[in-house]
Amino acid sequence: MKKTSNKIILAIILTFTMLIGLVSVTAFAADGTTVYLEPGAEWLSDGATFAVYYWTGDTDNGWVKMTDEGDGIYKAVVPAGYSNIIFVRLDPSASEPSWEAKWNQTIDLTITEDSDTFTITDAWGGTGTWASGAEIGGGSTGGDGEGGDVVIDSTDGVSSYTVAGVAALCGSDWAPADTANDMVYNTTTKLYEKTFTGIPAGTYQFKVAADHGWDRSWGDPVNGVGQFGTDYQIILEEEQNVTITFDPATATVGYKLSASTGPSENLPAAGLEADTVVYLDNAAGWDTPYIYCWGGDYNAMTWPGEMMDYDEELGLYYATVSEGTTGVIFNDGNGTQTKDIVVMPTPQNSLYVNDDLQSDFVVNPHYADPTPEEPAGMTWLQEIAYGILLFLRSIEDFFKGLFGG
């Protein structure tokens, strides 16, 4: 009887221990979701620290610091109930994570049950790939030799690439689910390709999307910010057949025209062609408007950006945006901001009204073309006077540039 009693007691103890273990595991899972970040050399530079920003709405949000797990991997536990996150690279002098301390950020991400580790592949664009922790570093990122098929990184898991853009180019308007625009792998060039025929002269924007959705897409490879980066742009001077190409190993987007027999030409991101003054109509009544820019000279701009100046005569805020800029955000420096504005301003369309945070630049009623149109049918004396007028305008512009007037 004694032995039987001991066995029963032992069974009870073991059962109780297992129940405690199950309860503990369940409680841990309910506490949150563990995510990992593999930031890469660029993000690891300058002693940067990392954090996760999580949210479910405009006000339901928060931060959690990431801890160094070694081997270039960082870890954080996102509270239960949150699936929207952004990994953020921070100034190490900041004691707590905040947008003011941000150096860089990823695009908006969604936590899934299948993947827990995000690897940065485009340091300044904030894009990368999700994978399970066991797969990190486990795949090839290139082809398997001359004439072979491309080997997509095993952490990638992409089954299709699709060109999504304006309807005038793609036939459907920004539709990553349109299988008619799926790209086909070319075993000779080792690129994914999609050809659009008979495209008339004009300007066309597009991106490359993975798996028929916007969760992963490729735009500006230099400084794309926001959920999907900026659009690529092609300008055709005459009707052409356009072939869009994509190399998943290097995330390089390119194009070829019907008259081209050479290699694909890599696309630059569409940016400002010259320094441009932009204006903000502060209809929302922000105390201190800021402008945040990326692309061009703004690789390292710190959020919330630069404080805008105020023109009392016009009643507008203004700032000069540099050549090469590919996107801007207006914000109040305190959490309220516009969308990522990637349709760049022109001198004529350089006004933004912040009563609608999802809008684009509109016509600036205060813009005056600095170059008067040449009157038709001028006499030789009138032509001389017109030439003098243009000369005086050029002198005025020179001194304005020299003294900042």
C-alpha positions, 0 to 999 in steps of 0.5 A: 500500500505504501508503494501505491500511495507514493505512486499516486502522490507522484502522479498528482505532483507531475500532473500539477506541475504540467498544469502549472506549465501550461498555465504559464505558457498560456499566460505568456502568449496572452501577454504579447507577441515576440518579434525580432529585428535583423537591422543590418550594418547600416542601421547598426552604425553610430551606436543606434538603439532600436524600438518597436512602435505599435498601434491600432488607431490614432490614439491607441499606440505605444513603444517598446524597447528592443534588447540585443540578443547577439549576432545582430538580432534584436528582440521585443515583446509587443503587447497582446492585441496589437498587430501593426508595428514599425521598427524604429532606429533611434538616437542612442542619446535618447533615454526613451523611444519617441518619434523625436529620437527617430533616425530611421524607420521601416514601412508599416508592418503587420505581425503574422502567425507564420513569421516573427523576424524582420530583416532590413534589406533596404536600409534607408527605404525601410523595407525588408523581409519577414521570416521565422527566426530559424530561417534567418541567413539561410537563403541564397540571394542570387542566381545559381549560375549562367543559364540557371533559374533564379533562386529567391531567398528562402526567407522571402517566400514570394510566389509572384511579382506584379507591375501595378501602376496607372491604368494608362500603362497597366490597363488597370489602376494600381491593381497588384492583384491583376494577374495580367500584369504578372512578371515572367522570369527571363532565363537569359537576363535572369530578371523578371519582366513584363512588357506593355505594348503600344504605350503612347507618349506621356508620363507613367508611374508604377511599382512592383508588388509581391504576391498580388498585394501591397504588403510588400512592394518596391518603389524608390530604392534610395529614400522611400518612406511610408508604407510603400515607398515612392512611385517609379516614373517613365517619361516617353517622348513617343509611342514605345513598347515598355518592358519593366524588369525586376531583380529580386536578389538586389531589389532593382527595378529597371526598364527597356524600350522597344528601340533598346536592345541593350541591358535594362536601364535602372530607374531613378526615383522621380524627384524634384528637378530643382530647388522649390519653395513650398507653401502651407495654408495652416487651415488646421491651426497647428501651433508650429508647422514642420516639414519632413523631407526625404530623398536628395540631400535629406538622407539623415533628416530627423523627425519632425523635420524643419520648422517652417517660416511664416510669410506675414504678407501672404499669411502662409508658412513656407520652406525651400525643398531641395533638388532631388527630394522624392517625398515630404510630410507636413506635421505639427511636431506633436503627432499630427501629420499628413500622408507621405506626399510623393507627388512632388510640387511644381512652382505653380502647384506648390501650395498644401492645405492641411485641412485634409491630411490625405491631399496633395499639392494644389495650385498656388494662387500667389505664384507669378511666372517670373518669365513674361511671355514674349509678345507676338508680332513685336517690332525690332524696337519692342524686341530690344525692350523685351530683351532688356526686360529679360536681362533686368529680370536675370540681374534681379534673380542673381541678387535674390539668390546672392542675398537670399531675398 
